[in-house]
Amino acid sequence: MRAIVLFAHGSRDPLWHRPMQAVAERVASLQASLPESTTGPVAVACAYLELSTPSLLDAVQALVDRGCTHVRVVPMFLGVGKHVREDLPVMLQALRDAHSHVAFEPLPAVGEHPHLLDLMANIALDGWL
């Protein structure tokens, strides 16, 4: 079974989590609309670096306990700062050490993806085009 973990910074403010949870719901909805023969089951979870739960380690443990053997980690960061460059690789190595039978697939931070950059530009120009 495969899984996607949306990995974000975290916040004490419960309202901050809403967009992250909405993305997780959309991922689940989109993958559910595909024929299972092409995707197989995909679990989706949110995880946080600090100030929120679950942590990346706890979220992955729960997914592994459900039978996931391929985990894609999506850093939900606009900028590639210290957390993405330094903290995340250390955490991923700890996960690989703890779960040697699981394939971990880290993606680049979403802020580097050209589709998101185009979307943000379109939002900024909304109504002017």
C-alpha positions in Angstrom: 0.0 0.0 0.0 1.2 3.5 -0.8 0.8 6.7 1.2 1.2 10.4 0.8 2.3 12.5 3.8 1.7 16.3 3.5 4.5 17.7 5.7 4.0 21.2 7.0 5.5 23.4 9.7 2.6 23.4 12.2 1.0 26.0 14.4 -0.8 26.3 17.7 -3.7 28.0 15.9 -6.2 25.3 15.0 -7.5 27.5 12.1 -4.0 27.3 10.5 -4.6 23.6 9.9 -7.7 24.0 7.7 -5.9 24.5 4.3 -3.6 21.5 5.0 -6.5 19.3 5.9 -8.4 20.5 2.8 -5.5 19.5 0.6 -5.4 16.1 2.2 -9.2 15.7 1.5 -8.7 16.8 -2.1 -5.8 14.3 -2.6 -8.0 11.5 -1.2 -10.9 12.6 -3.4 -8.8 12.8 -6.5 -7.2 9.5 -6.0 -10.5 7.8 -5.2 -11.9 9.0 -8.5 -9.2 7.1 -10.4 -9.6 3.4 -11.3 -8.0 1.4 -8.4 -6.3 -0.7 -11.0 -4.2 2.3 -12.0 -3.4 3.6 -8.5 -4.1 1.0 -5.9 -5.1 2.2 -2.5 -3.3 5.4 -1.4 -3.5 6.6 2.2 -3.2 10.3 2.9 -2.0 11.9 6.1 -0.8 15.3 7.4 2.3 15.7 9.6 4.0 18.6 11.2 7.5 19.7 12.1 6.5 21.4 15.3 3.7 23.0 17.3 1.1 20.5 16.0 0.5 16.8 15.9 1.1 14.3 14.5 4.8 14.6 13.9 6.3 13.1 10.7 7.6 10.2 12.7 4.2 9.5 14.3 2.3 9.9 11.1 4.6 7.5 9.2 4.5 5.0 12.0 0.7 5.0 11.8 0.9 4.5 8.0 3.4 1.6 8.4 1.1 0.0 11.0 -1.6 0.1 8.3 0.6 -1.7 5.9 2.1 1.1 3.8 5.4 0.2 2.2 5.9 3.3 -0.1 5.6 6.7 1.5 5.8 9.9 -0.5 6.6 12.9 1.6 5.4 16.2 0.2 7.0 19.3 1.9 4.2 21.9 2.0 6.6 24.8 2.2 6.6 27.7 -0.2 10.3 28.5 0.5 13.2 26.1 0.7 14.6 27.2 4.1 16.4 25.3 6.8 13.5 23.0 7.6 13.4 21.6 4.1 17.2 21.7 3.4 18.4 20.4 6.7 15.7 19.2 9.1 13.7 17.1 6.7 16.7 15.0 5.3 17.7 14.1 8.9 14.1 13.1 9.7 13.9 11.0 6.5 17.1 9.2 7.3 15.7 8.4 10.8 12.6 7.0 9.1 14.7 4.9 6.7 16.7 3.6 9.6 13.5 2.7 11.6 11.6 1.2 8.6 14.1 -0.4 6.2 11.3 -2.2 4.4 9.6 1.1 3.4 10.5 3.1 0.4 10.5 6.8 1.2 10.0 9.2 -1.7 10.6 12.9 -0.8 9.3 15.4 -3.3 10.7 19.0 -3.7 8.9 21.7 -1.7 5.6 22.6 -3.3 6.8 26.2 -3.6 9.3 25.1 -6.2 6.7 23.4 -8.4 5.9 25.3 -11.6 2.2 24.5 -11.4 2.0 26.2 -8.0 4.0 29.2 -9.1 1.6 29.6 -12.1 -1.4 29.3 -9.9 -0.1 31.9 -7.5 0.6 34.3 -10.4 -3.0 33.7 -11.7 -4.4 34.4 -8.2 -2.4 37.7 -8.1 -3.8 38.7 -11.5 -7.3 37.4 -10.9 -9.8 39.9 -12.4 -7.2 41.7 -14.4 -6.7 39.2 -17.2 
